[in-house]
Amino acid sequence: MRFQVPQFTDVEDKIIGPLTFKQFLYLGGAAGMVVVLFTFLPKFLAVFFALPVAALGGLLAFYKVNNQSFIRIVESFVKYQITSKLYLWKHEEKAMSAQEKKPINPALVPKLSESKLRDLMWSLDVKQANNPVTNDKMGTTNT
């Protein structure tokens, strides 16, 4: 048995002429606001307030930023402005107290040899022993 698979599911249907339902609502709402402004305000004030309302209606209906509708951009902007910002890193210099300072055990620090290669190998071994790396697949530590 064969079924038809819908294609172009992200494209909205054109319901009212060349406009989708959302576009029609945005333009109709903007037109309604313009009519209300011209009804209740003097002409010079009505024109002053009607132009931004009409422009916003046109932007909401037709303008896209990076394939995102303008209403999503406005929503993200408002949400960003209202919510608190999270700063992940703030560098603060702390002065260590005498109790927090650990004395270095002289028995653990060997004398440096004349060979730089041995010194490098020793420092790598010490770093690995102090900070074992965990293996993500097995959950075990490398020693």
trRosetta pair geometry for C-beta under 8 A, 3 or more apart (Angstrom, degrees):
i j d omega theta_ij theta_ji phi_ij phi_ji
6 9 5.6 80 120 -74 115 99
8 11 4.5 -19 169 20 102 120
12 20 4.3 33 118 -125 130 143
12 21 7.5 -121 172 24 126 82
12 22 7.1 -52 -168 16 168 112
13 20 6.7 117 78 -124 43 87
13 21 7.9 32 75 -15 84 97
14 17 7.2 -85 171 102 106 32
14 18 6.0 -42 -151 -150 132 30
14 19 6.7 112 -149 64 80 21
14 20 6.1 -80 -104 -77 46 59
15 19 7.3 -50 55 95 71 68
15 20 6.3 66 11 -153 91 40
15 21 4.9 27 29 -60 143 84
15 24 7.2 -82 73 -7 104 142
16 19 5.0 -24 76 69 89 101
16 20 7.9 46 32 143 82 7
16 21 7.0 104 -2 -94 104 52
16 24 4.6 63 46 -84 141 146
19 23 4.2 -136 -163 91 97 120
19 24 4.7 122 123 -59 132 84
19 27 7.1 -79 -135 18 154 138
19 61 7.5 -33 -140 -167 113 118
20 23 4.8 95 52 9 76 104
20 24 7.0 -138 94 -6 39 89
21 24 5.6 -55 -150 36 31 113
21 25 6.5 31 153 -19 65 104
22 25 5.7 -55 -149 35 32 110
22 26 6.4 30 155 -17 67 105
22 61 7.6 170 121 -123 77 63
23 26 5.8 -54 -147 36 32 110
23 27 6.2 22 159 -9 66 109
23 61 4.2 84 -144 -155 78 93
23 62 7.0 65 -130 -63 116 66
24 27 6.1 -61 -144 44 27 104
24 28 5.8 26 158 -18 65 114
25 28 5.7 -57 -137 42 27 110
25 29 6.0 29 161 -20 64 108
26 29 5.9 -55 -145 36 25 110
26 30 6.4 22 156 -15 61 108
26 57 5.3 155 155 -157 82 71
26 60 4.2 -158 -148 103 140 115
26 61 4.2 -169 84 -68 132 86
27 30 5.8 -54 -145 38 31 110
27 31 6.2 31 155 -19 65 107
27 57 5.5 109 -108 163 41 114
27 58 7.4 58 -100 -84 87 53
27 61 5.2 35 -48 -75 92 153
28 31 5.7 -54 -144 38 31 111
28 32 6.3 34 154 -21 64 106
29 32 5.6 -52 -147 35 30 113
29 33 6.5 30 154 -17 64 104
29 57 6.5 -174 78 -113 82 113
30 33 5.8 -53 -149 36 32 111
30 34 6.4 34 151 -21 64 105
30 53 5.6 161 -150 149 82 83
30 54 5.5 114 165 -112 121 43
30 56 6.6 179 -107 79 120 79
30 57 2.4 -39 -50 -65 154 153
30 58 7.3 -117 89 -28 177 60
30 60 7.8 168 -47 41 124 121
31 34 5.6 -52 -148 35 33 113
31 35 6.5 35 152 -20 65 103
31 54 7.9 62 -80 -109 52 86
31 57 7.3 153 -28 177 60 170
32 35 5.7 -52 -149 34 32 111
32 36 6.4 31 153 -17 65 105
33 36 5.6 -53 -147 37 34 112
33 37 6.3 36 153 -21 66 105
33 50 7.7 165 117 -123 85 71
33 53 4.8 -130 108 -180 130 144
33 57 7.8 -176 38 -54 121 128
34 37 5.7 -53 -148 36 31 113
34 38 6.4 25 156 -13 65 106
34 50 4.5 76 -130 -146 87 108
34 53 5.9 -180 -68 93 78 126
34 54 5.8 43 -73 -65 132 99
35 38 6.0 -58 -146 41 30 105
35 39 6.2 32 153 -25 64 109
36 39 5.6 -56 -146 33 30 114
36 40 6.3 -4 168 6 66 112
37 40 6.8 -75 -139 48 22 87
37 41 5.4 -23 -177 22 66 123
37 45 7.9 -137 -179 119 97 81
37 46 4.6 139 139 -142 92 82
37 49 5.2 -153 -145 91 141 115
37 50 5.0 -176 86 -73 147 93
37 53 7.0 171 -23 18 147 154
38 41 7.0 -62 -104 54 18 85
38 43 7.4 29 -139 -112 80 61
38 46 4.5 96 -95 -174 54 148
38 50 6.7 27 -50 -71 90 144
41 45 4.4 -111 170 93 122 113
41 46 4.3 159 83 -66 109 82
41 49 6.9 71 40 31 171 132
42 45 5.1 78 61 19 81 104
42 46 6.7 -150 92 -13 34 94
43 46 5.5 -57 -139 37 28 114
43 47 6.4 27 162 -18 65 103
44 47 6.1 -50 -148 34 29 108
44 48 6.4 33 151 -22 61 109
45 48 5.3 -55 -147 36 35 117
45 49 6.3 16 160 -4 70 108
46 49 6.3 -65 -145 47 27 96
46 50 5.5 26 160 -25 67 119
47 50 5.7 -56 -127 38 26 111
47 51 6.5 35 170 -30 61 102
48 51 7.0 -56 -161 18 17 107
49 52 6.8 -61 -163 39 40 101
49 53 6.5 34 149 -16 71 114
50 53 5.5 -62 -148 42 38 112
50 54 5.9 36 157 -20 73 108
51 54 5.9 -55 -142 38 28 108
51 55 6.2 28 158 -18 63 109
52 55 5.5 -55 -143 39 33 113
52 56 6.2 35 157 -21 67 105
53 56 5.8 -53 -148 36 29 111
53 57 6.5 31 152 -19 62 106
54 57 5.6 -53 -149 36 32 113
54 58 6.4 32 153 -17 64 105
55 58 5.7 -55 -149 38 32 111
55 59 6.3 32 153 -18 66 106
56 59 5.6 -53 -144 38 32 111
56 60 6.2 32 157 -18 66 106
57 60 5.9 -54 -144 38 28 110
57 61 6.2 22 158 -16 63 112
58 61 5.8 -61 -144 39 29 108
58 62 6.0 -28 177 26 67 112
58 63 7.4 68 129 -22 71 103
59 62 7.2 -86 -130 54 18 73
59 63 4.4 -26 -151 18 64 133
59 70 4.9 -159 153 169 87 172
60 63 7.6 3 -34 37 14 93
60 69 7.8 41 -162 168 54 102
60 70 5.4 -124 -103 78 40 119
60 71 5.6 58 -141 -61 90 93
60 74 7.9 -30 -96 -2 91 144
63 70 4.6 53 82 -56 98 131
64 67 6.0 14 162 -120 127 21
64 68 6.3 150 -164 65 82 34
64 69 6.0 -48 -109 -99 81 38
64 70 6.8 -110 -91 -41 33 75
65 68 5.5 -32 72 61 73 92
65 70 6.7 92 -5 -95 99 64
65 73 5.1 55 40 -70 135 146
68 72 4.8 -101 173 75 107 132
68 73 6.0 123 109 -51 117 89
69 72 5.1 98 64 3 78 100
69 73 7.5 -144 102 -3 44 87
70 73 5.4 -52 -152 35 43 114
70 74 6.3 43 150 -19 71 103
71 74 5.7 -51 -146 38 34 111
71 75 6.2 38 152 -22 65 106
72 75 5.5 -51 -144 37 32 114
72 76 6.3 33 156 -18 65 105
73 76 5.9 -54 -148 37 29 109
73 77 6.4 31 153 -20 63 107
74 77 5.7 -55 -148 36 31 113
74 78 6.3 27 156 -16 66 106
75 78 6.0 -56 -146 37 29 107
75 79 6.2 27 156 -17 64 110
76 79 5.7 -56 -143 40 30 111
76 80 6.2 31 157 -21 65 108
77 80 5.8 -57 -148 36 27 111
77 81 6.4 22 156 -16 63 109
78 81 5.8 -58 -147 38 30 109
78 82 6.2 21 159 -15 66 112
79 82 6.0 -61 -142 40 28 105
79 83 6.0 13 169 -10 67 114
80 83 6.6 -59 -132 40 22 99
87 90 6.0 61 123 -52 123 100
96 100 4.5 -125 -166 86 94 123
96 101 5.4 109 131 -59 127 85
97 100 5.0 93 53 7 75 102
97 101 7.4 -139 94 -8 41 87
98 101 6.0 -52 -150 30 34 111
104 108 7.6 -121 178 58 77 109
104 109 6.6 29 160 -31 117 131
105 108 4.6 67 86 5 105 108
105 109 7.4 160 90 -9 59 87
106 109 5.9 -63 -148 40 43 105
110 122 7.1 -98 52 -164 127 150
112 119 5.7 26 -151 -104 94 120
113 118 5.0 -8 59 84 136 137
113 119 6.4 -155 49 -56 82 86
115 118 4.1 69 87 9 113 108
115 119 6.8 177 96 -10 61 84
116 119 5.4 -54 -149 38 38 115
116 120 6.2 40 153 -20 69 104
117 120 5.7 -52 -148 36 31 111
117 121 6.4 31 153 -18 64 106
118 121 5.6 -53 -144 39 33 111
118 122 6.2 35 155 -21 66 106
119 122 5.7 -54 -146 36 29 111
119 123 6.4 27 156 -18 64 105
120 123 5.9 -55 -147 36 31 108
120 124 6.5 29 155 -17 64 106
121 124 5.9 -56 -149 37 31 110
121 125 6.4 31 153 -18 64 107
122 125 5.7 -55 -148 37 31 111
122 126 6.3 31 154 -20 66 107
123 126 5.7 -52 -145 36 33 112
123 127 6.4 32 156 -18 65 106
124 127 5.8 -54 -146 37 31 109
124 128 6.3 27 157 -16 65 108
125 128 5.9 -59 -147 39 29 108
125 129 6.2 28 156 -18 65 109
126 129 5.8 -57 -145 38 29 110
126 130 6.3 20 158 -12 65 111
127 130 6.0 -61 -143 42 28 105
127 131 6.1 -26 173 33 67 106
128 131 6.9 -78 -128 65 23 70
128 132 6.9 56 175 -100 63 52
128 133 7.5 -49 -139 -7 82 95
128 142 7.5 -63 -169 110 109 100
128 143 7.7 130 145 -154 100 36
129 132 7.5 2 -147 -64 21 81
129 143 7.4 54 -113 -157 62 78
132 141 4.2 42 140 -177 136 118
132 142 5.9 177 -167 65 89 58
132 143 5.8 -27 -116 -85 124 67
133 141 7.2 142 75 -154 35 70
133 142 5.2 -5 63 39 86 115
134 139 7.0 -12 -178 -152 110 35
134 140 7.3 166 -153 90 70 26
134 141 5.5 -48 -101 -96 63 68
134 142 7.7 -174 -103 3 16 79
135 138 4.7 15 101 43 124 96
135 139 6.9 -54 79 3 79 14
135 140 5.3 2 38 59 116 72
135 141 7.2 -169 1 -96 83 18
135 142 6.3 102 -46 -42 99 93
136 139 7.7 18 -166 -69 21 50
